[in-house]
Amino acid sequence: MICYLMVLLGQANPSSDAFGEWIDVALKHSPQIQAELQRQQAQREMVHLAAAWEDPKLKWTYMAESVETRVGPQEQRFGLEQKWVLPKKRAAEKAEARARVEAASATTQAVRAEVLAQVRRVYAQAFFLGQAIQLTQDHLQLLRDLETVIQQRYSVSKARYQDLIQVQLELDQLQVRIEDLQAQKPSLNADIEAALGQAHAWDYPLELPIVARDQMDHWLEMASAQLRETPMRLAAQSELEATQHQLESAQKTGLPDFMFGLEYV
């Protein structure tokens, strides 16, 4: 578990660029992050709408029967109207929109942190799978060399038959172990593609630097601090604030709006 966290939390300056590349790909292509960014942009546009005046209305009326006036019969009427909302109502709507932008921003950061944590997790899994395959293959090669030596010694009656059988049994077990590890590749590749938001064929093993114990403790401490200051808590606070402003805005709906304009007959 400790070794898993060592790779999971990473290094401040890793010598391999693979992890940084995975992070860049995830930030650019993750559908979860992109969806939250679009939502955040939409909420920003709502702030502009809440602060802006409503579009003026241009009216044109054609009269079925002409109306007699002092200057003669009139058949058409032109008008321009503008709606004016009380500042109190407008302020509540703008405050609600700004609070929802803050909530969307905090949610985006939370999703970003979740995606990056997922990338760290699959990166660590890929590292350990690659290392397990490599170490097992090295062990297998050593046993094959040992088997050759034992066979040569057995041929001249300098080794026991039980020793040869034992090595061959261990060879069979290691071969099964390698096959089991190889069978995990497709599932792990699917997890990597889901984390990065991009399809790709990844090679094994991945060469990653070993994290020193003091660095591991440092990253564990940082991870604990990030958990205490989770963006989801900030998002919930901003959403609550937006709901309060929404209630305030609803309470002001009974206040009158004013229309002013010009008409030409």
Secondary structure per residue as TSV (DSSP state, phi and psi in degrees):
chain	resnum	aa	ss	phi	psi
A	1	M	-	360.0	-41.5
A	2	I	H	-64.8	-42.8
A	3	C	H	-63.0	-37.5
A	4	Y	H	-62.5	-43.6
A	5	L	H	-67.2	-30.0
A	6	M	H	-58.9	-44.0
A	7	V	H	-83.0	-32.5
A	8	L	H	-60.3	-41.0
A	9	L	H	-86.9	-16.6
A	10	G	-	78.5	-168.2
A	11	Q	-	-127.3	158.5
A	12	A	S	-68.5	-39.9
A	13	N	S	-134.0	74.5
A	14	P	-	-67.2	144.6
A	15	S	S	-76.7	-18.6
A	16	S	-	-96.8	138.8
A	17	D	S	-87.5	-4.3
A	18	A	H	-61.1	-45.6
A	19	F	H	-64.0	-42.7
A	20	G	H	-61.6	-37.1
A	21	E	H	-66.4	-40.6
A	22	W	H	-62.0	-42.3
A	23	I	H	-61.8	-44.9
A	24	D	H	-61.4	-43.2
A	25	V	H	-63.6	-43.1
A	26	A	H	-63.7	-42.1
A	27	L	H	-65.9	-30.2
A	28	K	H	-87.0	-31.9
A	29	H	H	-117.7	-7.1
A	30	S	-	-62.9	122.0
A	31	P	H	-64.5	-30.9
A	32	Q	H	-64.5	-44.4
A	33	I	H	-67.3	-43.9
A	34	Q	H	-62.9	-38.5
A	35	A	H	-64.2	-41.4
A	36	E	H	-68.9	-35.3
A	37	L	H	-64.7	-40.4
A	38	Q	H	-65.7	-39.8
A	39	R	H	-64.4	-40.7
A	40	Q	H	-63.6	-41.3
A	41	Q	H	-64.8	-39.0
A	42	A	H	-63.1	-39.0
A	43	Q	H	-66.7	-34.6
A	44	R	H	-64.0	-38.8
A	45	E	H	-64.7	-32.2
A	46	M	H	-65.9	-29.1
A	47	V	H	-64.7	-43.5
A	48	H	H	-63.9	-39.4
A	49	L	H	-65.9	-39.5
A	50	A	H	-67.9	-29.8
A	51	A	H	-87.1	-17.3
A	52	A	S	-86.7	153.5
A	53	W	-	-72.3	152.9
A	54	E	-	-67.7	153.5
A	55	D	-	-63.4	137.7
A	56	P	-	-67.2	154.0
A	57	K	E	-110.7	130.0
A	58	L	E	-103.5	123.7
A	59	K	E	-113.0	145.2
A	60	W	E	-139.2	128.1
A	61	T	E	-124.9	131.0
A	62	Y	E	-110.2	125.9
A	63	M	E	-90.8	129.4
A	64	A	E	-62.4	-36.0
A	65	E	E	-123.2	135.2
A	66	S	E	-66.0	147.9
A	67	V	E	-105.8	128.1
A	68	E	E	-80.1	127.8
A	69	T	E	-127.0	178.5
A	70	R	T	-64.4	-25.5
A	71	V	T	-98.3	7.6
A	72	G	E	116.7	179.2
A	73	P	E	-67.8	139.5
A	74	Q	E	-119.0	132.0
A	75	E	E	-114.3	-15.7
A	76	Q	E	-134.3	157.9
A	77	R	E	-140.2	133.8
A	78	F	E	-118.1	142.5
A	79	G	E	-149.3	155.7
A	80	L	E	-132.2	125.1
A	81	E	E	-123.7	147.5
A	82	Q	E	-137.6	129.2
A	83	K	E	-89.4	136.9
A	84	W	E	-122.7	121.4
A	85	V	-	-99.4	142.5
A	86	L	-	-59.2	141.1
A	87	P	H	-56.2	-34.3
A	88	K	H	-62.8	-42.9
A	89	K	H	-66.7	-42.4
A	90	R	H	-64.4	-39.6
A	91	A	H	-64.1	-40.3
A	92	A	H	-65.3	-39.7
A	93	E	H	-66.7	-41.0
A	94	K	H	-66.5	-39.8
A	95	A	H	-63.8	-40.5
A	96	E	H	-62.7	-44.5
A	97	A	H	-63.2	-42.0
A	98	R	H	-65.1	-39.9
A	99	A	H	-63.9	-36.7
A	100	R	H	-70.9	-30.5
A	101	V	H	-64.8	-43.9
A	102	E	H	-63.4	-39.2
A	103	A	H	-65.1	-42.2
A	104	A	H	-65.1	-38.4
A	105	S	H	-65.1	-43.7
A	106	A	H	-65.3	-38.5
A	107	T	H	-64.4	-39.4
A	108	T	H	-60.7	-43.5
A	109	Q	H	-64.3	-37.5
A	110	A	H	-65.7	-43.4
A	111	V	H	-65.5	-40.1
A	112	R	H	-60.5	-44.4
A	113	A	H	-63.9	-38.4
A	114	E	H	-65.7	-41.8
A	115	V	H	-65.1	-43.4
A	116	L	H	-65.0	-36.6
A	117	A	H	-64.3	-38.0
A	118	Q	H	-65.6	-39.0
A	119	V	H	-63.6	-44.2
A	120	R	H	-59.1	-40.5
A	121	R	H	-65.4	-49.3
A	122	V	H	-70.7	-30.2
A	123	Y	H	-64.2	-43.0
A	124	A	H	-65.1	-40.8
A	125	Q	H	-63.2	-40.7
A	126	A	H	-64.8	-39.1
A	127	F	H	-61.0	-50.5
A	128	F	H	-68.5	-34.9
A	129	L	H	-65.6	-45.1
A	130	G	H	-61.9	-42.7
A	131	Q	H	-65.7	-39.0
A	132	A	H	-63.8	-41.8
A	133	I	H	-64.8	-45.3
A	134	Q	H	-64.1	-45.7
A	135	L	H	-65.6	-39.4
A	136	T	H	-66.5	-39.3
A	137	Q	H	-65.3	-40.0
A	138	D	H	-63.7	-42.7
A	139	H	H	-62.7	-40.1
A	140	L	H	-62.6	-41.8
A	141	Q	H	-65.8	-38.6
A	142	L	H	-62.7	-42.3
A	143	L	H	-67.0	-34.2
A	144	R	H	-65.7	-40.8
A	145	D	H	-63.9	-40.2
A	146	L	H	-65.8	-37.7
A	147	E	H	-61.8	-41.1
A	148	T	H	-62.5	-42.2
A	149	V	H	-65.0	-44.1
A	150	I	H	-64.9	-39.4
A	151	Q	H	-62.2	-40.6
A	152	Q	H	-65.5	-41.9
A	153	R	H	-70.2	-34.5
A	154	Y	H	-67.8	-33.0
A	155	S	H	-66.3	-22.3
A	156	V	T	-110.5	18.8
A	157	S	T	63.3	34.4
A	158	K	-	-110.8	6.8
A	159	A	S	-141.6	153.6
A	160	R	-	-86.2	153.6
A	161	Y	H	-68.0	-33.2
A	162	Q	H	-62.0	-35.4
A	163	D	H	-64.6	-40.8
A	164	L	H	-65.5	-42.5
A	165	I	H	-63.8	-41.2
A	166	Q	H	-62.7	-43.5
A	167	V	H	-64.5	-41.0
A	168	Q	H	-66.1	-36.6
A	169	L	H	-64.6	-42.0
A	170	E	H	-65.8	-34.9
A	171	L	H	-62.3	-43.7
A	172	D	H	-62.9	-41.3
A	173	Q	H	-64.4	-41.2
A	174	L	H	-67.1	-36.5
A	175	Q	H	-64.0	-40.4
A	176	V	H	-65.4	-39.0
A	177	R	H	-61.8	-43.4
A	178	I	H	-63.5	-41.4
A	179	E	H	-63.1	-39.6
A	180	D	H	-63.7	-41.5
A	181	L	H	-66.7	-41.7
A	182	Q	H	-62.5	-32.2
A	183	A	H	-69.0	-16.6
A	184	Q	T	-81.4	-11.8
A	185	K	H	-61.1	-49.8
A	186	P	H	-58.6	-42.4
A	187	S	H	-64.5	-42.2
A	188	L	H	-67.7	-38.5
A	189	N	H	-59.8	-39.5
A	190	A	H	-64.1	-39.8
A	191	D	H	-65.5	-38.8
A	192	I	H	-65.1	-44.7
A	193	E	H	-62.7	-38.3
A	194	A	H	-66.7	-37.7
A	195	A	H	-70.5	-37.5
A	196	L	H	-90.0	-16.1
A	197	G	T	70.7	24.6
A	198	Q	S	-153.1	135.9
A	199	A	-	-80.3	136.8
A	200	H	-	-164.8	152.6
A	201	A	-	-100.0	116.3
A	202	W	-	-98.1	141.6
A	203	D	-	-96.0	153.4
A	204	Y	S	-125.9	152.4
A	205	P	-	-83.0	162.2
A	206	L	-	-95.3	129.2
A	207	E	-	-90.4	109.9
A	208	L	-	-122.5	147.5
A	209	P	-	-72.2	152.3
A	210	I	-	-81.0	134.3
A	211	V	-	-86.0	129.3
A	212	A	-	-69.1	157.8
A	213	R	H	-62.6	-42.3
A	214	D	H	-65.7	-35.4
A	215	Q	H	-67.5	-38.4
A	216	M	H	-61.6	-44.3
A	217	D	H	-62.0	-38.9
A	218	H	H	-62.7	-45.5
A	219	W	H	-69.9	-34.0
A	220	L	H	-63.0	-40.5
A	221	E	H	-64.9	-42.3
A	222	M	H	-64.6	-40.0
A	223	A	H	-63.1	-39.9
A	224	S	H	-63.3	-40.2
A	225	A	H	-64.7	-39.2
A	226	Q	H	-66.0	-34.4
A	227	L	H	-67.9	-33.4
A	228	R	H	-71.4	-31.1
A	229	E	T	-109.3	49.8
A	230	T	-	-65.1	137.5
A	231	P	H	-63.3	-25.0
A	232	M	H	-63.9	-32.2
A	233	R	H	-66.0	-41.6
A	234	L	H	-65.5	-37.7
A	235	A	H	-64.0	-40.8
A	236	A	H	-65.1	-39.8
A	237	Q	H	-64.0	-43.3
A	238	S	H	-66.2	-37.5
A	239	E	H	-66.3	-38.6
A	240	L	H	-63.7	-42.0
A	241	E	H	-63.3	-40.4
A	242	A	H	-63.8	-39.2
A	243	T	H	-64.8	-38.5
A	244	Q	H	-64.0	-41.8
A	245	H	H	-67.8	-34.1
A	246	Q	H	-64.0	-41.2
A	247	L	H	-63.1	-42.2
A	248	E	H	-62.4	-40.8
A	249	S	H	-66.0	-38.7
A	250	A	H	-65.5	-35.8
A	251	Q	H	-67.7	-21.5
A	252	K	T	-95.9	3.8
A	253	T	T	-65.7	-23.0
A	254	G	T	-73.8	-13.9
A	255	L	S	-70.9	144.8
A	256	P	-	-74.7	151.4
A	257	D	-	-105.1	155.1
A	258	F	E	-117.7	142.2
A	259	M	E	-118.0	134.0
A	260	F	E	-138.9	153.2
A	261	G	E	-178.5	-168.2
A	262	L	E	-131.0	148.7
A	263	E	E	-133.0	143.1
A	264	Y	E	-127.9	123.1
A	265	V	-	-108.6	360.0
